[in-house]
Amino acid sequence: MKTVICLLALLCPVLSMCQRLSINGQVQNTQGQPINHATVTLLRTGQNTQTNSSGRFSFTNTYTTDSLRISAVGYITATVTNNQRGLLTIPLQQQVTEPSTPFLQVGDSLPHTVFYNVLNTAEANIHLPATHNKIQVLDFWATWCTNCVLSFPALDSLVQLMPDSLEVILVSSLRNADDTASVQKRLAWYSKRYSKQLAFPILLKDTVLNNLFAVESLPQYIWLLNGRVLAINNKPPFSREYIRELYHYAEPLP
């Protein structure tokens, strides 16, 4: 009898870790007010959902050891671990920004900057802006942003159609909490799904560009020609006509 009790004592923690349960949570600010449209990602599977108007969300078939990443515009991204009951209240701290930050707009010029934290390229660093008369697209994304990743094939096809006129650089913000491992995992997923490698160079843990353009939602696209900002948008037409339109717009610019 004592042996059975001892075995149960040893197995209970293991069994509790394997137990499936639902997560029901609420995302709040530090004053206890609900945050709606926050993105909640289950890190084990990459599944994500958004909080409703009451700041609430739910996942099914989770484990007590599962971790969640929570992000919202204007708040610092947080990572939390599930608990035995699957009931979570998650407070997010508001980001403090300098009101005098000179955000870049269409027609402005990007200052020269060298980026050393780069992936998916043979280069040791990336200099921006380029001065080779190609349109550069700064594609602000995150590995957990489904819409960002699903737009890559269309953008890649456009680059293949216009290799002398267009190039793409993916930009991942420091606040996204992405690292080399999470990016490599997403690239492997892309390669398996689309049967091709994604050739875009990636700037990782960026703060400079995100601050210059006040990026608050993903995806966001910045279109540059020789450092001049031609367009800022989040759902552009990925077409040759649009690229020609940008070149035409750039002609009268000094």
N, C-alpha and C positions, 0 to 999 in steps of 0.2 A: 504493500500500500504506500509506504514511504517513497519507494522507487517511482511509482506512478505520479505521485504528487510532485516529486522533483522534476520529472520529465515535463509535466504540464507547466511548471514554473519556468522551465527553459524555453518551451515552445510558445508560450503566450506572447512574448514580445515579437517573435518572428511572425506569428499568425496575425498579430495586429498590424504589422507593417504590410502584409499582403492583403489585408481586408480592403475590399472595394466599398466606396461610399460616395455620396454626392457632396459637392462643395456648394454651399450657399453663402454668399458674401455680400458685403456692401463696402463701397469705396467712398471715403469721406475726406474733407479737408480737416485741418487741425482744429477747426471750430465746431466739428461735428456735422457740418452741412454736406449733403450728398453731392457727389461729382458724377454727372452723367456723361456719356460718350467716352468714358475712360476705356482703354484697351487692356483686357486681361488675357494673358497668354499662359497656357499650361505648358511649362518648359519641356516636360517629358515627351509630348507629342507634337508640340508646335501649334496645337489648336488654340484659337483665340475667339473672344467674344467681346461685346461692348456693354457697358453698364446702361441700365435704363434710366428713366427720368428720376427714379428714387436712388440711383447709384448702385442698384443691385445687379448681381450676375449669378450664374450657376454653371456647374459642370457635373456630369455624371460619370460613373465608372472610374473614379480616381482612387489613389492610394493615400494613406496618411502621410507618406513621405514625399508626396508630390510638392513641387515648388511652382509658384506663380510669379509672373512679372506683370506689374501694373504701371501703365503710363498714361498721362493725360496732358493736354496742352496747358502750359503754364505751371506744371508741377514736376517735382523731381521723381524720376522713375524709381520704383521700389520693387524688391523681391522678397516674398514671404513664403513660408512653408506651411502646408496644410496641418491640421491638428486632428485629434482623435474623433472629434464630433463633426468635422467638416463645416463648422460655422466660423466665418471670419469677418472681422471688421478691420478694414485696412485704411489707416490715415495716410494721406499724401501731403508732403510739405510743398508749399508754393515756392516757385522759383523767383529769385530776386534779380531783376534786370535793371541796368542803368538806363534811365529815361532819356539820356542825351546821346545814346548810341546812334551813330550816323548810318542807318541802314541804306544799302545800295538799292537804287531804283533803275528802271529802264532808262538808258542813255548815260548812266554813270560808268566809270571805268573800274575794273577790279585791280587792286594794288598787287604788285608782284610778291608772291609768297612761295616758299619751298616747303613741300610736305614730305616728311620722312617715314611716317607710319603708313606704308602702302602695301597692298596685297595684289595678287593676280597679275603681276607684271614683272618683267625681268629687270626693270629699272630700280635703282636703290632709292630714288626720290622722284617726285613729280613737281615741275615748275608750273605755276599758273600766274598769269594767263599765258597761253601759247601765242606766237605771232606768225603762224604759217598760213593765214588766210583760210583756215578751216573753221567751221562752226563747231564750238565745243558745247556739249550738253553736260551740265552738272546735275546728276540725277540723285536727289536726296532720298535715301531709302533706309530700311532696317530689315533684318532677316525675318522678323515676325510680321512685317507688313505684306499681307497677301497681294494687295493690289499693286504694290511696287514690283514684286517678283513676277507677277503675271504679265506685266507690261514689257519685260525684258525681251521676249521673242520679237515683238513688233519693232522695238527700237533696234535690235540687232539686225533684223531684216533691212531696215532703212540704212544702217551703216554699210551693209553689204552692197546695197544698190548705189550708194554714193560714198565710196571709201575716200575719195579725194576731197570731199566737201564736208564730211561730218565725222566727229569722234565723240565718244561718251566716257565720262568718268563718274563712277558711283561714289557717293559721299555718305558715310555713316557717322552720325553724331556721337559724341562721347556720352550723351544722355540716353542713347538707345541701349546702352549696356552690352552691345555686341563686342565680341573679341575674335581673335583669329580662329579659334575652334568653331564658334557658331557660324562664322562666315564660310569657312571651309565646308562645314556640314551642309549649308544651304547651297553652295556651289555644286557639291556632289549630288544633291537632290535634283538640281536643275539639269545637270549633265545626264542623269538617269532618265528623267522625264522627257527631255527634248532630244536626247541622243546627240548632243553636241556640247562642247565646252563654251562657257560664257567668257568672252575675251576682254571684257571691260576691266580696266584697272580700277582699284578700289582704294579710297582714302578712308582710313579707320580711325575712330575716336577723334573726329574733327571737332574743333570748337571755333576756328577762325571763320570758315565759310558760313556755318550756321548762324554765327553772330552777325556777320556782314549782311546776310539776307533775311534775318529774322524768321528763320524757318520754324513754323509752328505746326504744320501738318504734313503728312506723307501720303503719296509721293509729291515731291515738288521739283520742278525742272527750271534751271537757269540756262538760257541760251546766250552764248558769248561769241563774239567775233573779234579777234585780236584784242581781247580784254574788255571790249565794250558790251554792256548788257543790252541784248536785243529784245528779250522777252522773259517774263516770269509767269509760270502757269503750273497747274496741277493735273490738267487733262488735255494735253495738246493733240492735234492730229499728227500722227506719225506718218507723214507722206512727203514725197518729193516736192509737191506743190508748196507745202508749208516751208520747207527749207529754202526754196526759191524766193518765197515771199519774204523770208528773213534777210536773205542777201539783198533783195530789192530795197528793203527798209534801211539796210545798213549803208547803201550807196551815198546818200546825202550827208551821212555823219562824218565829221572831220576825223 
